[in-house]
Amino acid sequence: MKIDIVTGFLGAGKTTFISKYVKYLSVKDEKILIIENEFGMAGIDGALLRAEELSVVEIAGGCVCCTQKAKLIEYICEASRQNFDRVIIEPSGIYNLDTFFSLFEHEYINEHCTLNGIITIVKPDFMKFSSMPQYEHIFLSHFLSTGAILVSDTQSYSEEEIDKVLLQFTEFTMARNDKFDLSKINVYTKNWADITDEDLETLSSIGQTNTEHELVNECHINIVENHFFLARFSNYDNMLAMIDYLLNNQDILRIKGFASVDGELYSINYTHNCKEIKLGKYKHPILNVLGINLDAPAINAKVKELES
């Protein structure tokens, strides 16, 4: 069984790409299982993919590179036993890719599975997070092993801005590993609407670059905190006020889940560089907040002020 991993930082666009990717692979009659990992207790990505009638299982409440790694192994083995042709793993946005390779130390996975490809999704403004030391190993683990880099939302940026980001990204990586060679990686900067079947065929067996480096294992439960709350707001403006309140704190990395307003359920996916609210119908109104040094009592007090 083939294993693909589609990785990238919070809000990069992994789920959007996977939806497009799997539609292409399905035409080839592949039996595909998507494994969705959400660090928080409630996710929306699995629900969105299931709405497209795709086979999806979810692992929530931790990262599959550390606290939920055993569950990931269990799902991969079961997918192989059920004769899936390919598993596509979408890890959490704080996933350390270095830990992925130890999966093949598992006897069954090593015998029945192959690493088919690593695809890393980045947004053009992702480098602003690279100065945060707690994310350095996360970024490096992606860049030093990926087979392809897809830049998302390029239609919102100029060619000069995209080129500047790629230069910054290369300088960032080479300053920490002088063996890194961007020319060995397939880099896609086109508008995703223009991605062709030929592009997707190349990506479907992209492999990895595997720049020589020391693998770093870290437990993200010691880096990122998760707080969740029932999200029932008296009106739409109060829901937006809650989101604004949270994002005013730079230590909050992501707001994700579902909120209820006047009988309507909205899916919410917000980071400092990704803002999305859509009508949804799949989950209970629970919002996850990921961040560092979260002030849970203050968050709960603000929720109580704005709730219905």
Salt bridges, closest charged atoms under 4 A:
ASP4 OD2 - ARG86 NH1 2.64
GLU30 OE1 - ARG86 NE 2.75
GLU38 OE1 - LYS256 NZ 2.76
ASP45 OD2 - LYS256 NZ 2.66
GLU52 OE1 - LYS23 NZ 3.81
GLU58 OE1 - ARG50 NH2 3.02
GLU58 OE1 - LYS283 NZ 3.80
GLU74 OE1 - LYS71 NZ 3.72
GLU78 OE1 - ARG81 NH1 3.77
ASP98 OD1 - HIS213 NE2 2.87
ASP125 OD2 - LYS128 NZ 3.78
GLU136 OE1 - ARG176 NE 3.37
ASP199 OD2 - LYS190 NZ 2.79
GLU201 OE1 - LYS28 NZ 2.89
GLU218 OE2 - HIS220 NE2 3.21
GLU276 OE2 - LYS278 NZ 3.80
GLU305 OE2 - LYS302 NZ 3.50
